[in-house]
């Protein structure tokens, strides 16, 4: 996302847990699930509504993390 910066207030948490990766995915915005006031704001901002999630990208990212974790946790040989 153009111009996205990691939230400064969350940096101490990221430093403490040291995430292997941070990813940004688009979400969905369904006006039917919003209150009247929220819909006014969305209309005023002319925010696009719809489902913008990329399931393939999300699954690929999650699979990469799962595969890495599986490699890190090897069963002990008996």
Secondary structure by P-SEA (a helix, b strand, c coil): cccccccccaaaaaaaacccbbbbbbbbbbcccccaaaaaaaaaacccccccccaaaaaaaaaaaaaaaaaacccccc
